[in-house]
Amino acid sequence: MERSLSMELVRVTEAAALASARWMGKGRKEEADQAATEAMRDVFDTIPMKGTVVIGEGEMDEAPMLYIGERLGNGFGPRVDVAVDPLEGTNIVANGEWNALAVLGVADKGHLLHAPDMYMDKIAVGPEAVGKIDINAPVAENLAAVAKAKNKDVEDVVVAILRRERHKRIIEEVRAAGARIKLMGDGDVAAAINTAFEDTGVDMLLGSGGAPEGVLAAIGLKCLGGEIQGKLLPQNEEELARCKKMGIEDVDRVLYMNDLVTGDDAIFAATGVTDGELLKGVQYKGSKGTTQSLVMRAKSGTVRFIDGKHSLTKKPDLVIR
């Protein structure tokens, strides 16, 4: 992939964030998601790449755009696989809560897991704890390992967990071990990425969420030198058949970083839609809008935070930074 592609891709997430943030707090998640998707699609058409969506809004008959298998880009440049979530946290935006993102990731063609739309059990950590975790180990052991790696007491470790009934046992085990918990309504991509930034106060992600989001998180953590492990959790025979179609005969098999994102290069871009621990959300000021974005590349190890000022009367590709 070309170095300049990183800066091109952040324009895509900026456009999606600017469009969807208009719906913040209005209780209309479908409209917010549609606005993000349409804006993202428009800017993708200007990007110099030959992209194919492998993680998207659904199959062709389920989504009018950004569907799995759709071609993206202007037809010139590198061939890449694209993972995209135009609005990670539709409920977050609808309710005006924290940590909604417009997010995407790309890697060289054939280098992203084509994760089916099902649950995945996950554990994610930042660089200090790489190689210290095991998704099959007891919660207390992983907490102790992360605490030791980060030179903390277990009581000082913060674990991000989605607020779901299915996580009752994990929550009880974390509390029994003495660690602290940050419960989230939605948004486990943001939580996984937060583990790699000290200022967010998040040390580990635990629990199950969407498998496609697991791939997006893996792209971001690959750029940051972090780690995520996952196990697919098919809920019925149809989902089990999809796993086998992917070549995963043993659904208890652990998916490591190199299973989710192969190769040594990937690009991750995200723009805050609502305020979060890592990125500020969109603000509108008359004819201007402001955004804060994160764009990273694994091969170079470059991590950029970008504050954008945008004319709301011009097309997204005429952004002023």
Buried (B, 14 or more C-beta within 10 A) or exposed (E): BEEEBBBBBBBBBBBBBBBBBBBBEEEBBEBBBBBBBBBBBBBBEBBBBBBBBBBBBEEEEEBBBBBBEBEBBEEEBBEBBBBBBBBBBBBBBBBBBBBBBBBBBBBBBEBBBBBBBBBBBBBBBBEBBBEBBEBEEEBBBBBBBBBBBBEBEBEBBBBBBBEBEEBEEBBEBBEEBBBBBBEBBBBBBBBBBBBBBEEBEBBBBBBBBBBBBBBBBBBBBBBBBBBBBBBBBBEEEEBBEBBEEEEBEEBEEBBBBEBBBBBEBBBBBBBBBBBBBBBBBBEEEEEEBBBBBBBBBBBEEEBEEBEBEBEEEEEBBEBEE
